[in-house]
Amino acid sequence: MQNGFIERFNRLYREAVLDAYLFFELNDVRKLTNEWIEEYNYKRPHESLGNLTPKEWKEKVLKNPISTVLTV
């Protein structure tokens, strides 16, 4: 194991995209990959953000910046 974070990301990507679909063109892979990255980075809850999506966390911080930073 070289880098646990990268290996975990690669496993998740492989399971969610590469193993789940049959591709006929490279552009299909690119399109689905971009959609998956958007979901993975911005729409799914992150444990490090108190199980909020990044958008929800940002809104919470903007409403009450001091207490949110201290509780996360």
Order of alpha helices (4+ residues) and beta strands (2+ residues): alpha-alpha-alpha-alpha
